[in-house]
Structures are given as structure tokens and as C-alpha cells.
Amino acid sequence: MTSLTVESTITNDGGLLKIAGTDVQLIVPAGAFKEDRSECLIRLSIIPPGSHDEASSSFCCNSSTIVELLPNNLTLKLPVQVTLPHCLQLKKDTQNKVKIFMSHHEGDAHPRWEEVFDHRYILDDKKCTIWMERFCWTKYEIDDEIVEAKRIQIYTAAKPICVPDDIAAVQVGYHLDLPGAGEVRFSFQHLIYYPQFCLLQVITSVLRQNPDLIVDQRMPYLFLREGKHPLKVFLMITSPNTWTYLTPEDNPQEIPFRSVASSVEYSCPFILQHDTDTTKVPTCIFKASQNENDLKLKIRPKADENVTRSRQLEESRQGASFQLPLTIPWETPDAAVRKKVPLQENQHETDDYTGRNLKALRQPHDACQNVYETHQQTSPYNEYQMLPRSVLPSPVPTGPLIQHNYYNQNLSISPYGTPFGEGRSLYEFPDNVTDNRGEVALGYGLIKELGRKLNPVDPLGNNWKELADKLGFTMEDIGVFELAPSPTADVIGCAMKSGKLKSIGQLKTILEQIGRSDASSLLRLPTHKEESENKSGNSVV
């Protein structure tokens, strides 16, 4: 869980406490403590929004961060500066429009807020700095007269689906754009087997109000005060179209203006069903709109891993066949990379489909555990990056970019779930080589660089759309790619996975055809020496 608390021993020389990932901080000047104290253990904590909100009809109510400073009632010789974010968009005139409140209640009692009038403060666009002479709970309120809008986060979330269940529960809601609002992040360990045990750490987010829902996407949005319009949520597309909205007459749904104005978290539930036997997990595209200010969002519920794995194991016991699945925790069964071949004569289930003995490839689980623990100590979860997501019917796996050393040297998987070559290391392939089996091996770093050149932020424009068109994607597909953080990465990843992109030469040719020789120059074809090395590498058992 993301920490909302920081503590440190501060001496009379002064110091700084800052909660990571937020703009909340405390500056203690030199000489702040009285003569009887040379140092002090100070704790600065964010009180999550919603836990101690006060009922109010004001648009600006409950829109700033509340903090607790401990030890409670500590009196200071010199005032400290505490900086607290807010989520309001202000007009230009912001003078004398802030009310500061403090509470000196004890323990778990409800705060007793009292307005203070003699405290200095500085208010700017996103935060307010307050000078305090005593530790306590602190918050502030901004006058409605100088406020134009409220910054919120609109999210999509869903319960995991037990494939092939015929019901999917999806929600679109909002929370304030404040530290600690709406959701919490947590990590868990997951053990996969392919063909060895590997321990992975996965980061996910759940809603604070409803931990059964896993957050898929969050987008910033400016909710306007003028006109008092509600926020409408439209379900635009479901894919595959065998999934339908159970109550289409309730489309769109609304988040009332009063809910956002009073900072009460609110969500709109959408129940989907399908009337055919399918293992496809639905993808939904939504539009959130307040007075024609549109925002597109998407979600693809996660599959319940325990149910998925038990069904795969049951399938592997049926008939004279052997199935060795690779299911990463955030994948669904149809996106799993797996092969199924008949058992050959004298072949045992200890052999994989490449003919190598699995027992010889396995390493003890303890060794993987040691690698994980060592890496965990040096790499906190916030160093992970989120991969681009795709909402095509044959989806790209989504989730954290797992560090390479979590995999052993006999397992290599690209960020898009396409094997670089079973039983081979990531480091055996250069970033841009097509091996002798026709598998395109594009490294994540190279795809990211191509995205930097072709994505809409590039001055030359949306060349990724021309790339998608040349690779055979439809206009509907392109509309889906447009929602991704890096459309180019999604286009290339899906083309690799679906077989539309068959070689580096093909990609180079397309990039040159659309006038992007600068991007084409990043790619190179394999030399004869590399091709022969790949062939000899694949021949080794």
C-alpha cells in the first residue's frame, strides 16, 4: 500500500519531511524547538479524503488535503511551514479567500474543527502553504467565488471474471485528484511455471471504498462549476459484440453535479452479459462528458487467476496431449502463450514441446526466492513501468514491466507476450532481429523509441495511423489504438502478436513508405553471421 505517512527525528538545526509522490511537506526551521528540546520525532500523515469530511453545500468543500502532525499539541518557538495540495482550478484573484481550520482532538475522536484567523498562508494554483506554531490536525477551505472547476480522476474498474462466466460487472466513477483519494495500491507475489518456477511481484490498484474492484484506467478531468451540469457516462463499444449491456435503457448514466460538488465519491455500474459460449473477456470503451467536454476511457476486466489455472490443468489431463501454458497474472486465458501438441511415441510429460527434458531445465524454487528477495530490497515497486494496453479482441497482456532478472535464463518473454524463442535468453537476441523461425524480436526499448517518433506528440503528426493502416488494421482498430498512452507501441505489439508484422524488413519498408526514414534507420536486418548463430543456437538441445 502506498504510504501516506512519513516520520523522522528532526534536530534543532531544522529539517524537511515530505511524503513521496505527493506535494505534502513540512519545513522545520532551525531553532524551531524550545530550549528544553534538542530534537523531536515528528510524524506527518495524510488523512484520506472521505474519512473525516464535513457536510456542506459549498462547491469547494472537502477539496484540500488534511494532515495530522504529531506529537499533538507540540508548541514551537518558531513556526513551521506545512504545504497542502488542493484540487481546485482558481481564478486570478486569490487574496484573502482562504479559511484555515485546526483541531487538537485526542486519539481516534472525531476532529473538532476551529477556524483560526492569525495564521499566515500563501495560496497558489495547486497548493497552500500555512505557517503553524503548534502541531495538530490542519485543513483549509477556499471561497467558492474564486473557483472555476474541480480537478478529479475518472476511473474504470471491474471485478475479476471467472471465464467462461456470462456476467461481467464494470464501473466508471470518479474521485478527487488528491493524495490518498479513491484508491490504494498494493503488491503481491505470484508464482508461475514455464518451465521453471519463477516468483514475480505484481502491483495493482483497488478502490478504497470497494476493494473487490480492480482499477484498470484513471484519467484526469476538469469538472466545471458553471452551469451545474452532471457528468454523463456513455458505454460506446463492447468487444467482442457478443457481450451486451444488460439494461441499455440506462445508457448513459449520470454522476450528479451535487456529488462532485460535495466531493462524495460516486460510480456508475454497468452489468454486461453474453448469450454465446465464449472464453473472450470483454473490452469496453466509455465516454465521460460534462457539457460536451468528452473523455474516452477503456477497460478489460482481469480473469480470475485461480479459476483460469485450475481449468487449464483440467484441460491438460484430457486425452493424449500435453499442454504447457504460460499465464502471467494479468493475462486472460485467450491471451496466454501456449502450444498444444500430441505426445509422440516414447515421449513423456517431462518433455516439453521442443523436445527438451523439463527436469533438466528446472531450478530449485529457493533459488528463485533468493533472487526475488535480493531484487526486492533494491527495487521498490514504484520503479516499475506500466506497459501500453490494447483493447483488440486478441489482446496484448497488460501489467507491470517485469524486470528481466525475475526470469531465469531458460525463459524469455517480450513485454507483449510474444516469445523471443523458447528456452533462450533475452540477451541472446539483439533488439531488432528476425530469427530463423520467423519470429520478430523487437525489444521494449526499441518499440518505445519508435513510439517517441511516431506518436501524436511528434511535430510530424500521427504517423502511427499510417503505420496501422499499412499493417492491415481497420479504422475501428485504429480508433481503439488512439486511446492508448503509446499508440505506436500498441500497433507494433498487436501486429507482432497477430502475425501482421512478419519481419524487420517489412517494418522498415512501411516506415520508408510513410516518409519516416528517421524511424526506419533505427532498424537493421540481421547479418548472415547472426542468422547462422541463431540457427546454431536453435539446434542446441
N, C-alpha and C positions, 0 to 999 in steps of 0.2 A: 504494500500500500504506500502511496506517495505520502511522505511525512509532511504534516502541517505544523510541525514544532521544531524549534531549534533552541539549544541551550549551551551556555558557555560560561566559564568563570572569567569575569572582567575585573581587572585591577583598577586602581585609581589613576592609572595612565590613560584610561579610556579604551574604547574598542567598538567593534561593529558586529551585529548579529543580523544575518539575512537568511530568509527561508528560500531554499533553492527552488528555481522555477517560478518564482513569484516576484512581485515588486515590493513585498513586505520587508521592511528592515528597521533596525533600531540602532541609532548612533548614540553612544555614551561618550560625552566629552571628558577630557582629563580633569580631575578634581571634582567629579560629579558626586562622589560619596562624601558623607560627613566624616568628621575626624575619627570617630570610633570604628570605622570600617575601612580596611585597606583593599579588600576585594569582595566580590559578591558573585554567587552562582545565579545567573539570570536565565529565565526561560521566556521565550516569545512564542505564542501559539495562536494560530488562526482558528477562529470559531466557525465551523462550516455554515454557509448560508442556509437558512431554513430552520436551524436548530433553536434559535432564540429570536426569531423575527417578531416584530410588533405589528399588530393590525393597524392599517392606515389606508386612507383613500388617496394619498399623495402618489403621483407617478414616480417620484424619486425615493420612495420608502424602501428600506432594506436593500439598497443598491451600492453599499460600500462595505469594505471588509471590516469585520470585527476582530479585535485581537485581545488576548489576555497577557498581561505582564506580571511575572512572578519574580520575587516574593511580593505578595499582595500588600499594599499599603506601605511599601518601602518609600520613605521620604528622602528626597535628594537635595544636595546643596546647590547643584546646577541642573537646569532642565535637560532632559534627553529629547532626541528627535525621533518620532516614530512615523514612518511613511506607510500609508494605507491606500491601496488602489480602489477605484470605483468603476462602474460600468456604464457611465452616462456620457452622452455627447453634449457638450456645453456650448452656449452662445458666447459671444466675445466678452460681455460684461459679467465678470465673476466675483466682483468685490462685495464683501460683507453679505454673502449669501450662503454661509455655512453655519450650521449649528453643531456644536461638539457636545457629546454625551459621555459620561463616565459612570461606572458602577463599582463600588467597593464591597460587594457581597462576598460571603464566605462559602467555600466548598462548592457543593452542587446546587445551591439555592438559585432560584431564578434571578437574573440581574435586575437591579433597581436603578434604572437609568435616571440620571440627573443632568440637566443642561448646565454647562459651565460657560462663563462669559469672559473670563480674563485670560484665556489661553491663546497664544499666538498660533497662527496657521498660515500655510501657503497652499492654495488650490491651483492645480493645473489641469490639463486635458484628461489625464488618466489617473491621477493620484492626488492625495492631500498629505502634507507633512504637518504634524502637530507637535508643539513643544509641551512636554509634561514634566511636572515636578513631583509626581507620586505615581507608583505603579498600581494598575487596576485594569478593569475591562474598559475598552475605549472604542467608540464609533463616531461617525458624523453623518449628517444629512444635508443634502444640497437643496436649495429652494427650487421649486418647480419652474419659477419664472425664467431661470437661465438655462433650462434643459430643453433640448430638441428631440432626443431619442435615447434609447437604452440599448447597449451592446449585449447581445445574447448569443448563445451557441445552440444551433438546431442540430439534433442528432437523429440517427436511425438506430434502432436496437431490436433484438429479437431473441426469443428463446431458442436453444438448440433444437434441431429437428431430428427425430428418430426415423431415419429413412427405412422403409418407404411409407411413413405415415402420410395421411392425406390432408392434414391440417398444419398450417404454419401461422404463428402469431407474431406480427410485426408491429412496431410502434414508431411513430415520429413525434418527437417532443422538443422541449426547449429547457434550458437552464441559463442562469445568469453567467456572463463572461467574467467570473470572479474566481480567485483561488479557492479550491475546495468545493466548488459548486457542482452539483449534478452527478458526478461520477467519481469512482475511485479506481485506481489501477493496482493490480496485484500480479505476482508471478507465481508460476507453479512448475514443477518438474514433470517431465513426461518421458517415458521410456519407449523407444521404438526399436524394431528389429528388422534389419535389412543389410546384409545377412547376419550382422552382429548387433549386440545390444548397444545402443547409444542413448545417453541421457541428455535431454535438451531442456533448456529453460525457456518458457513461453510467457510473454507479457500480454495481458488482456485487460479490458476495462469493463466494469459493470456499473449499473446505476445505483447510486446511494439509496434512492427510495425503493428500488425493486431489483435486488441483486440477482434475480433469476434471468434478467435480460442482459445480454452482452452487447455492448456498444460497437457498432460497425463503422459509422462515419459521423464526424462532427464538423460543422461549418459555421463560421462567424456570420452574424446577421445584425443589421441595424433596424431596430423596431421603433417606428416613428410615433411620437406623441400626438402630433397634429391630426385631426380627423377621427381619432379613436377607432381606427379600423382594426378588425380582428386579423389574425394570421391564419390563412386558409391553407390546408394541406390536401393536395390532389395526388391520387395514385394514377400515374401516367401509363406505365408499362409493366407487365409481368412476363417473364421469360423463363421457361417455355410457356406458351399461351394456354397450355392445359391447366395452369394454375389460374384461378379466378377469385375475385373479391366476393366474399360471402354475402355482403349487403351493399351492392353497388349503388343503391339509393342514398347511401351515406357518404358518397364521394362528390364533392370534397367534404372533409371535416374541418372544424374550426378550433383554434386556440383563442379563447375570448380575450379582448383587449384588457378587461379588468384583471385577468390572471397575470398577464405580463406586467401591467402597471403596478400591481401589488407584489410582484416578484414571487408568485406562487408557482412552483414547477408544475407543468401540465404536459400531458402526452395524448396523442390520438391513436387508438388501437385499430389495426387492420387485420382481419382474420381471412386467410386465404385457404382455398381447398382445391383439390384436383379430382377429376372424375375418371381418370385412367390410371392404370398401373404404371408408375414411373419411379425411378430412383433419382431423378433430377431434382436438385434443390432449387427452389425458385429464386430468381433475381427480380427485385422491384426497383423501379425508378419513380421518385416522387418529385413534386414541385411544391415548394412552400412560397406563399405570396401574400404580401400585405400591400394593398393598393397598387398592384402591378409591379411591385419590386420583387422579381422572381429569383428563386434559388433552387437549383436542381440537386437532388440527393439520391443515393442508391443504397441498397442493402442486399446481401446474400446471406441468409441465416447459416450458422455453422451446423454441421452434422454432429449428433451425439456420438462422441468417440467410442464410448464403451459399447453401445449397440452396434455401431458400424463394425468394430473389430470382431465382436462375437459372431456376427453374420458372415464375415469373411472367413473366419476359422471354420464355421459350419460348412460353407461352400467348398473349402479345400478338402473336406472329408468325403465329398460326394464323387463317386466314380473313380476311374483310374487316371486321375490327373493331379498335378501338384501346382498350387498357386502360391507365389511368394509376393505378398503385397507390400508396398511402401505407402503408408498412410501417415503423413505429417499431421500434427494435431489440428491445424486449422483447415485441412483439406476435407472434401466430401468424397464419398466412395467413387463417384464417376470421374473425379479428378485425380484419383490415386494412380501412381505409375506402377503398373503391374503387367505381367505376362502369364499366360496360361498355356501349357503345352502338355501333350500326352507323355506319360512316362515311357521311356524306352526300355527295351529288354535289358535286364541286369542293372537298371538304374534304380537307385534308392532315393528316398525322400531326404537323404542327407546331401544330395547333389542338387545344385541349382540349375537353372535352365541354360547356363553357359557351360555346363559340364564340369564345373569345379566342385570339389568337396567342401560343403559348408563348414564342417567341423574344423578343417584346416584354416579357415578364414576367421573363425570366431576368436575373440579375445575375451579374457575374463571381465565380468561386469565391474569388478572392483577397480580395474584399470581405468575404465571409462568414468567411474565415480571420482577417482583421483583427479583426472583431467578436468572434470566439471568443477570440482571444489576449488582447484587451483585457479581456474579461469574466473570463477565467481568472485574470488577475493580481489581480483584486479580489474574486473569489468562489470560495473554496476549496470542494471538494466537500462538506464537512460542513455547508454551508448548505442543501443540498438536502433536500427532504422526500420521504418515501415516500407514494405515493398509496394510498388504500384499495384492496383487492383483491376481486374477485368470482370465485366458482367456478361460476357458472352455465354451462350448455352453450354459450351465446353470450357469451363472456367480455368483461369490460372490460379494456383494456390496463393492465398494471401496470408500475411502474418509477419512476424519479426524476421529480419535477415539474420539467420543463424550463423554464427562465426564458424569459419572453416574448420578450426581445430576441434569443434564438437564432433565432427565426423572422423572416423578412422580412415586409414589410407586405402581401404578397400571400398569406400563408399564416396561417391561424388555426385552432387545434385546441384543443378543450377538454381538461381532464385526463382525460376519459372517452373520448376518441377521436371524439366527435361534432362534425362541422364546425359552426362558428358561421356559415358562409356562405363558399363558395369564393371566393377572390380578395378577401376583405375582412379588415380588421384586427381584432384583439381589441378595440381601443379604439373601434371603431365601434358596438359593442353595449353598452348598459348591462347590468348584471349580470342583470337579470330581465326580459327582453323576448322575446316570441314574434314572430319576423319574419313577413313576408307569405307565406313558403313553408311556414309551419307548424313551423319548427324551434325547439325550446325552447332558449333560450340562457341557461343558468344558470351564473354564474361560480363558480369553485372557492371563493372566499371566502364566497359566499352559501351554498353547499352545506355548507361547514364550519360556518357559524353555525347552520344548520338542524340539523346533526348534534349540535351542542352542546346544543340544546334538546330533541332527541328521543331521544338515545342513553340507554342504561340508567343512566348516571351522574346523569341529571337526577332530582330528587326526585319528579317526577310519574310516573316509571316508563317502561316500554318502549313508548312511543307509536309508535316506528318500526315495530313489528309490525302495529299497526292500519293504518298508512300502507301497508305492503307488502300487507296483505290487501285494502285498498280499491283498490290498483293492479292486483290480479289475480294476485299471486304465490301459489304453492302453499305448503303447510306445509313441504314438503321444501325449497323455495327459502328460506323463512324460516329453517329450520334451518341452511342454508349461510351466509346473511347474518349469523347470530348469531356466526360465527367471526371476522368482520371487525373491525378496530380501530374503524371507524365504520360500524355497520350502516346508519344513515340515508343516508350518502353512497353506499354500495353500492346501496341500494334505488333512490334517485333516479337514480344514474348508469345502472343497468341499465334502469330504466323509460324514461329518455331514449333510450337506445340501441335498445331493442326496440320503441319506439313506444307503450308503455303510457301514457306521460305525453306528452300531445299539446299541452298549453297551460298557461300560468301560471294561468289561471282554474280549470282542473281541479285543480291542486295546491292553490290557495287554498281551494277548496270542500272538498276532502278534509281539509285541516288543520282547518277550522272544524267539520266533521262529527265529528272525533275529539276535539273540545274544546280544540284548541290554537290559539286565535285569536292568542296571542302570537307563534307561529311564522308564522301566516298574515299577520300585519301586516308581516313582513319583505318580502313580495312585493307587487308592484304590476303592474297591467295596463298595456300600452303606451298612450300617449295617441294621439289622432288625428294629431297632428303627427309623433310618432315613427314611426307606421305609414306616413305618407306619405313621410317621409325614407327609411325602409327601402326603400319601393317605388322611389323615385327613385334610391337608391343601387344597387339591383339592376339598374336599367335602363342603368347606365353600362357601356360595354364597355371 
